[in-house]
Amino acid sequence: MANSFKQLAEEAEEQFPQAPAEVEHKLMGSVRVTQLVGNVVELYLPRMLDVLRSLFSPIDAPPIRDIKLPLEGDTDPTNHRSGPHDAERDEAQA
């Protein structure tokens, strides 16, 4: 018993060995639009979130990436670090 789906696929390949130009053109257009949307999301979405945050936060609030965290066990409020790399630097200096 022959596989009728396989036979239909072979007949279609014989009739249309290559995709019609119109289909290929539409497909490439869709790929370009998808790439454009991806680029817009990658480039502008993070900034748009910062803008929205600044709109809905107090006027004097610093950007999230500029917030300094206090050192553990430190009672001096002026001694701050901005991330784990500063802690590594402090250990290396000690």
Secondary structure, DSSP 8 states (H G I E B T S, - for coil): ---HHHHHHHHHHHH-SS--HHHHHHHHHHHHHHHHHHHHHHHHHHHHHHHHHHHHS-TT---GGG--EE-TT---TT-EESSHHHHHHHHHH-
